[in-house]
Structures are given as C-alpha cells and as structure tokens.
Amino acid sequence: SALKLGSGKLEVMPLPTTIATFLSKGERMYAKDLKEQAIAASENIGGIMGWLAVTVHPIVWADSGIKGWPDVKGKRIYLGPPAGGAAVNSTNLVRSLTGFEPDKDYEAIKMPWGSGTQAMLDGKIDVFFRPSGIGAAAIEQLGQKKQFRILDARSGDPKGLEEFLKPPHRFQIEIPAGTYSSQVDNDKAVMSTGGTFNLAVSSELSEEMVYGMTKALWENLEEMQQTAVTLQSIDPEQPFLGANVPLHPGAARYYKEAGIEIPEQLMPR
C-alpha cells in the first residue's frame, strides 16, 4: 500500500511510522527486490499529521488457560500478515515480554488479517494479535463467539517491556475497564502497547486540496471522535505525534496559518 501511495495509485492512507521508515531506507520487506522503488516512492509522499493510531490487542479465549505472557510458551501465536510491520512488532513484543523465539518456543503463524480472525474463531490459534483502535469492532467481533482475555503487558518481563518501549513511536497504553463487553474481567483496565501512524497523502494531490483536508480534519475533530470511537486517540495538542513523513505543502500551509510550529524534520521537501 505504501508503494502504491508513493506511485500515485493511492491518494490517502494511514501510514505506520515503522513502515514509513522501512520505505524511506528500502529496508525489511523492500530490501530484496524493491529497494530503489521504495526509496523513490517515499519521496512522493506527504504527511498531514501523526497520531497514536493503534493499540496492540493480544487476545486469548477466556477458557484457554492462558492468563499471562509466561503461559504462551508452546502455543500457536498469530502474529499478523506475512508482509508488513505488524508481524515484526508482534514478534518483538513476544520476545521482549517472554524471551521466547518464533518456531522454537512457540508456533509462529502469519496470514492475512481476515484469515487470522477466522482461524481464531475456528480454534486453530491460541493467541491472536490485533493492532487496532481502542473499542474497535474487529475486537468486538471475536466476543460474539465467547469471552476473551486481553493479555496484560505487566504479566511479562518488566525490563523487556521497558526496552521494547524505547523507540519514540511506541507507547504504553491503558485499555480502560469496560471497553469490551465480552472481555473477561472487564472491570479492570489492561495495560498494553501501541504505536503511531502518519496520515499520509500522495504528493500529486494539490496544495489547495490537502490544505482543505487538513483544515476540515482539525476543525471537525470533536464531531469525528463522537462518531468514531477509535479516533479518540487523536490529540489536537500533539498534531505531529510520531510523525516521520515531511508534511505536504497544503498541510504545512494550514499549520502555519494556525500558528502551530512545525518541527524542522517535517518541513515539506
């Protein structure tokens, strides 16, 4: 998707901070055959804002016997799709909290999101990773089958968690009590981790259009958050949280007019 955005085949997308880094350097999934294409694509992308977009939901069924991170040893863990940053993040989180290595201490499973959800519903997975906004329908969908537990990061190695959270795009996040009706022990908050995204656009979009998009977003944020619970993590006091894509000129124009200081590294190319 990031390659398509940078080639003009997509015009707008939520771009994970980690993927933006891989793209700009031609690393990870781009390194083998797409390095030059990725770097070129990264130069044709502009940002609008950065925000805390996803919270990791490591889910197990309430009757699975898995109550904390030490219990995942030897289990079947769905990490995310085979290509992309989610599976990398999940693998690193498991390693940080437990010291467990994929396909040595547990069975690492990677497949598309839809297939992973279905496999969890069919009982073919023991631990299901799903990064999403807090209160997301994708998580509620699992609860339609039976009660689930969200593994609390505090049940893992505290030093490993501290190390995992060192990169500036990673955060410790509390999932409030009562967020999910089918969550066991949902009278207690759960501590998890999460990461930032850029709201990114193709550089081919006009300055006037992106200026209007940015203005509409910030001037209608409260209404948006009332109708989309997963957008409540957008913080108007931190419009560049985790952002690592230089702003589109249209977005930069809005912030200048609004008197919002733009970090030097995010100034338009």
N, C-alpha and C positions, 0 to 999 in steps of 0.2 A: 504493500500500500504506500509506503514512504517513497519507493522508487516511482510509483505512478504519480504521486503528488509532485515530485521533482521533475517529471517529464511532461506535466500539464494534462495528464489523463485523469487526474483527480484535482479538484479545486480547493477543498477544505477537508481537514481531518484532524482528530485528536492524535498528536504525535508524542509517544512516550519519550521522556528525556533520554533514557538509555538508548533507544533506537536512533534518535537524532545524533547521538554521539557516534554510534556504530556507522551510521550513514556517512557522516562528515569525514570519517577516517578510513572508510572502506574496510571495516573490521568485522569480525564474527561471521554472521551469515552472508556478508557481502565479500569476504576476503578471497574466496577461491576463484570465482568467475566474474564477479560483478564490482570489483574494487573501483575501477575508473568510472564506471557508470554511476555508482553510489556517490562518489565524491562530487561528480558533476551535478547529480540530482540535488544534493544538499545545498548547492549554490543557487538553486532556483526555488527555494522555499523561504517564505517569510512568516514571522510569528505575529500573533495578536496578543496573547497573554500566556501565563503559566499558572497552573493551579494543582492542588493536591487532588488528583483525579481518581485514584484507585486505592482501595484498602484490600489487603490480602485476606481472603476467607478460606482457611484450611478446615475443611468440613469432614466429619465422620458421622456415621449413624449413631444415635444415642445408645443403641443396644450392641455396638461393635466391641465393647470392652476397652476401646481406646479412649483414655481420659486425659492424656498429656503427651508431650512430644517424645519422651522415652519409650512410649508404647508403640511407636510406628516402626520399630525395627522388624524386618522381615515381612512388612506389609506391601501391598500393591498401591503405589502412590501415583496419582495422575498429576503431572507437573504442568501441563499446558500443551499447546500446539508444538509440533517439531521445529518450526521456524518462527523466530520472534524472540522477544525479550522475556516473556512471561516464564517460560520453562527454565531459562537461565536463572532468573530471580528465584524461582521456587527451589531449584537445586541448591543454590547458595544459601537460602534460608534454612532448609533442612540440614545442610552441612553445619551452618553456624549454631543452630539450636541443639543439635544432637551429635555432630561429628560423623554421622552416617554418610556413606558414599553410595551413589546410584549403582544399581545392579551388582552391588556387593553386600550392602547391609539392608537393602530394600529393592523391590522391583520397580524400576522407573518406567512409567507409561506416558507416552506422548501421542496425542492425536488432536484433531480439530476440536474447538470448544463444544460444538453440538454433539459430536460423537462421545466426548468425555462425559458430558452431562448424562447422556443416555446410558453409558457404561456404569456410571454411579447409580443411576436409578435401577439398573438391572442387577446390581450387586456384584459387578465384576471389578470394582475398585474399592479399596479400603479407606483411602484418604484422597479427597478431591480439592485441588487448589482452584480458586476462582477469584482473580482480582476484579473488583467492581466497586461502584459507589456504595456507600453505606445505605442499606434499605433497598437494594436492587431487587427487581422482580426475578432475576435469574437465581437468586438465592432462595427466595420465597417458593419458587417452583419446586425445589427439592423437598421442601417441607410439606408439600401436598401429598407426598408419599408416606413419610413418617418423620418423627422427631430427629433432629440432628444436633451435633455439638460442634462449636467452633473452637478449635484448639487455641488455648491462650499462650501467647509467646512467653509469658512468665514461667511456664512449666518447663521451658528449655533452659539451656546453659546461659546464665546472665552475661557472662563475659563474651560469649559468642554473639549474643544479641547486640551487645554494645559495639562490637566490631562490625557487625552487619549494618548497623545504622550510621556508620561514619560517613559514607558518601552523602553529599549535600541534597541529593534528590530523594533520599529515603527518610522516612519518618516513623516514629512510634505513634500509633493511633488507637484511640479507645472506641470500640463499638458499644454504644450505650445500651444499658439494660432495656429490655422490652422492644428492641429493634425488630426482631423476627418472632412471629407468633409460634412457630414450630421449633424454636431453638430451646433445647433442654437447659434448665437453669437460667432462663432468660430474665430473671430478676437481678442478675449480676452483669456488670459490664465485663467485656472481654478485651484484653489488650492484644493488638495485632500490629502489623507494619503496613506501610503503604508508600506510594511513590507519586511523582509529579509527571504531568504531561504539558506539552505545548499545544495551544490551539493554533494550528498552522494552516497556511494557505499557499496556493501556487503564486509565484512571483508574477505570473501572467495576468492575475487579476488587477484591475485598475486601482490607482490610489484612491479615487473617489468611492469606489465600491467598498474597499476594505475600511476606509475611514467611516463610512456609514455603518458597516457591520460592527466595528469596534464601539462606536457611539451607541448603537442600538443595544448591544450587549450590556454595557455598564449602566445605561440609563433605565434599563428594564430588568435588572438583575433580581430585584426583590420579587417581582411577579414571576419570573422564571423559576426561582427557587421554591415558590409556593406550589408550583405545579409539577416540579421535577425534584424529588427528594434527593437524588444523587448529585445534584448540582449545589447542594447546600454547603459543600466544602470550598466553593469559590469565595475567596476573601478579597473584597474590594480594597482593603488596606495593603494587600500584597499582590498586586496585579502581575508581578513577574516571578512568582514563587516557582523555583526550579526551572525557569525558562532558560533554554540554551540555544535558541534559534534567533538570529537577528530579526528585529521587527520589520514587517512590511512597511514601506513608506506611509501608507494610509493609516496604519495603526500608530506609527510614530507621530504623525500629524495630530491625531486625536489626543495623545498623551501630552504633547507639548501645549496644545490649546487648553487642556485641563489643568496645566501646571504641575504635572506629575513627572518627576525626574526619571529619566531613562538611564539605566546602567550602561556604561561605555560599551561593554561587550555585546549589548543588544541593539546598539545603533544600526540602522539599515546599512546594508552593504553599499 
